[in-house]
Amino acid sequence: PPSYELQPLKLATIFEQLQESFRHLLAEKQVQLRFEGDAPETWYTSRELFYPIVKNLVENAIQYSPQKSEVLLHWEETPTGALKLSVQDQGIGIEQEDQARIFERFYRVDKARARHSGGTGLGLAIVKDYTESLGGSVKLDSHPGVGSRFTVLLPRNVPHQ
């Protein structure tokens, strides 16, 4: 991962940047990106690592969502003070046998559709690497035909005094 420094990030600003970044793709697919949760307004983390984590998860969710569906971005602070971020789609889902390998570099579940959608097979590997660099973890809950939910758990970083 790139070198990084910890800084305060406004979570609402991150969401606005995602909305803008994917404006055309959301319109083209008629997918609604919804944001909910009660996380703190500001989270102390690395923008260089945090933004690509969220961006890759949201991009995949939109990419694999059917027309006229919804992608939900949810964040909350856990009782232990960690940030729990989940991205849920109503897409095709991921078969059980593929779930174990989904975070490997260049691993593609559906090679034909991957070529069509133009992905590199690196997005989820980056999510895992960057999440672990921040001391966190990522997990997948997916059911074919129902959709997928990726959940990232990041420990609270405290500003250095």
N, C-alpha and C positions, 0 to 999 in steps of 0.2 A: 504493500500500500504506500501511497505518497506520505511524505513527512507531514506532520500536522501540528497545529496548535489548538488548544482548547479556548473557546470563546462563547459568549452568550448568544444564542440564536432564538429568534422569535418564531415559534412554531406556526403561527398564522401566516407569517411572511413566507415560510417554506411552502405552505399550502398554496398561497397565491402564485408563487413562482412555478409550481407544478401545473396549476390551472393554465397559466400562460404558456408554458412550455409544450403542453399537450393540447392546446386549444384546437388546432386543426384536426388532429387525430380523433379527439372527442367528438367534434362536429361531424366528421366523416362517418364515424361509426354510430353516431347518436347515442353515445355512452355518457352517462351522468357521473361525474366525480364528486362524491360527497365526503365531507369532512365532519367528524364528530369526536367528542371526547372531552375530558376535563383535566387534561394535563396542564402543568404550569404554563403560563404564558411564555416564559423564557426557559430554555434548556441549555445547560452549559456542556458543550461538546465540540467536536471538530467539524466545521462546515465541509472541509475537504473529504471527510469520510461519511458524514451523516447524510448530506444531500444525495450523493450517488446511491446510497443504500435505498433511500425512499424513492428516488427517481426510477431506479431499475425495477423495483417492485411494482410501482404504479404503472410504468410503461408495459411490463409484462401483463399485468391485470387488464389493461385496456386492450392490448394486442389480442389477447385470447378470450375476450368477452364477446358475446353475441351482440348484434345490432340492438339498439334500444334497451340496453341493460344498464346496470349500475356498478360502479366500483366504489367501495367504501374504505376510506382511510380513517382509522380509529386510533386515538392515542389516549393513554391514561397513565397516571402515576400509580405504581403498585404500593401496597402497604410498606414495603421495604425501601421505598423511595426511588425505585428503578423506573425507567420509562418503558412502557409496553406499547409498541406500535404494531398495528396489524393492517394488512391490505387484503381485502376480500373481494373476489369477483364472482360472477355468476356464469363463468365460462365452462369449458369442456371438462375441466378437472384433469387430474394426473393419475394414471394407473398406479396401483400399489407397487408393482415391480420397478417402476421408474422413480418412485419417490426417494429411494435410498441414494440414487445417483444424481439427482437433479441439481445438486450444488457443485458437481464436478465441472472443471473447465472443459468447454467445447462439447459437453454432453447435450444431445438434442433428443427430446422425446419423440417428436414427429419431424423427421428429416425433410419430408416434402413440404410441409407447411412452414417449417423454419426457413427454408430457402425462399419461399414466397413472402414471408413477413420480413425478411432481411436481417434477422438477428445473427449474432456471432456465436452464441452459446457461452458467452462470458458473463452475462448480467448477474446470474444467481451465484456464480463463483465469486464475483466481486462483492456481492451482498454479504456472503459468508465471511470472506477475508476481512472486509472492513468492519463488520460487526464484531468479529473476534478481536480485531486490533483495538477496538474500544472496550474490550472486556465483556462483551455481550454474547448472546446466542441467537440463533434463528431456527425456527421450526416450521414445518408445513403440515397443514391439515387439508386434505383434498379428497374429493369423491367424484369419480367420473360422472359426467352429466349434471353435476350439481354446482361445481365450482371449487375454488381453492382459497385458502386463507394462509398467508405467510405472516408469522408473528416474530417480531424482533424484540428482544429484551435487552436494554442497555442500562448498566449500573449508573448511579448518580456520580457525576464527576464534580469535584469541588474546586473552585478557583484557588490557585496557589496564591498565598499571601505574600 
